[in-house]
Amino acid sequence: MRKIKAIVYGVGAMNAIITRMMLEKGVEIVGAISRSPEKVGKDLGELTGLGNSLGVAVSDDPAAVLSLGADIAVIAINSYMEEAQQQLRLCAEHGVNAVTLSEEAIYPWDTSPQITQELDSIAKRSGVTLTGSGHQDTYWVNMVRLLMGTAHRIESVTGQASWNVDDYGPEVAKDQQVGASREAFEQWLSSSSRPPTFGRNILDGLVASLGLTPISVTTATKPVITEQSLPAKSLGITVPAGAVAGFTDIDEIQTREGMRLTFEMTGRVYREGEADINHWRIEGEPALELDNGAVPTQITTCSQLVNRIPDVINAPPGFVTVEKLPLLSYRPLNLENYLS
Ligand SMILES: NC(=O)c1ccc[n+]([C@@H]2O[C@H](COP(=O)([O-])OP(=O)(O)OC[C@H]3O[C@@H](n4cnc5c(N)ncnc54)[C@H](OP(=O)(O)O)[C@@H]3O)[C@@H](O)[C@H]2O)c1
């Protein structure tokens, strides 16, 4: 049985961990793509801190790398479909399956319908699958769906989660407005070009999986203002007291059938000793609760994406979102053993 061949698309914080995990699960890395002149030409092993050369030079020519022939590209570059479509389209056009960490890709059908439809068509023509995975896959979508599956009647579903911006790269910290003044934050918030919240896509996926019809969708966003100066490692800055350390989104969908779904998600720079949370409460018959204690989101982001690789390769062509994939499984063997 031959190994799965993968391309690492984006050589940042997440794909450094994903590279190690793929190698440990028997995946052969045939190419790597990044952007900055400091990375292009260097060996992927060196750039991802593996301490040994992988014989894979990082390239800034996606078309050339994607033409090498791979089963899948793992993309960790950006968050929103507006930008992510570029990499996803290139993968599909080159006949390469792709799994991305872009948060909106977890369920983009309602927030970016045109882009998603177009990518779906290209993927179907090329016979490949495009999927968004990452921390949301199980912790915010599929584990919540399983819990809901143990209820007889549900009136409301309420989730609360937080994650540490400093566990990720500078792209994430910039998106979370870390270091912005209160005024700059308010200006950004009121700008008409603000992308969808991560929580909105989660709730859209949950609602779609239940076959319910949304009648109202609301989002409220509030900044997290630091009271004392706070080091933000990923940006290499100190956020002064009174400035933004991240923000909280509260998304809510009311459905025609009566069920209300709410998700409060905070992404901010932590102080020493703080930990991520993931807590969900279901009101109905019976009332149910899920609490994951201190959640290691950085690792579960990458492990879920890697464990999804066989599912994405096995899936039918198109843009296939995670609520349509099999339940995520632990992969004790090399990943090629799970190909159908
Ligand atoms: N779904 C989830 O659970 C989850 C969890 C964590 C992160 N994320 C998302 O995943 C993305 C990456 O996170 P990260 O922490 O790895 O960020 P990061 O460290 O900033 O890495 C992003 C990398 O993308 C590369 N890049 C940017 N534009 C590119 C392009 N056009 N072509 C090729 N490479 C390009 C950059 O390369 P250069 O350095 O060469 O410029 C950079 O190294 C973020 O948007 C984040 O929000 C999702």
The ligand as an ORCA input file, in Angstrom:
! r2SCAN-3c Opt
* xyz 0 1
  N      -9.805     26.063     12.091
  C      -9.060     26.142     13.165
  O      -9.298     25.456     14.147
  C      -7.879     27.051     13.165
  C      -6.986     27.013     14.242
  C      -5.832     27.773     14.160
  C      -5.619     28.608     13.083
  N      -6.550     28.681     12.098
  C      -6.362     29.573     10.940
  O      -5.327     29.069     10.123
  C      -4.618     30.159      9.522
  C      -3.119     29.948      9.736
  O      -2.830     29.989     11.109
  P      -1.325     30.010     11.621
  O      -1.370     30.120     13.103
  O      -0.553     28.912     11.020
  O      -0.869     31.417     10.988
  P       0.581     31.913     10.569
  O       1.620     31.347     11.473
  O       0.486     33.376     10.427
  O       0.805     31.193      9.158
  C       0.191     31.566      7.974
  C       1.172     31.264      6.875
  O       0.521     31.411      5.622
  C       1.497     31.826      4.696
  N       0.886     32.535      3.572
  C       0.175     33.681      3.609
  N      -0.284     33.975      2.392
  C       0.140     32.997      1.572
  C      -0.017     32.738      0.204
  N      -0.715     33.542     -0.583
  N       0.567     31.617     -0.305
  C       1.278     30.794      0.458
  N       1.448     30.974      1.786
  C       0.900     32.086      2.321
  C       2.421     32.735      5.450
  O       3.656     32.495      4.867
  P       4.932     33.447      4.943
  O       5.360     33.385      6.366
  O       5.840     32.793      3.991
  O       4.477     34.826      4.538
  C       2.355     32.213      6.885
  O       3.488     31.498      7.275
  C      -5.154     31.437     10.193
  O      -6.010     32.130      9.345
  C      -5.913     30.927     11.398
  O      -7.012     31.737     11.770
  C      -7.662     27.904     12.124
*
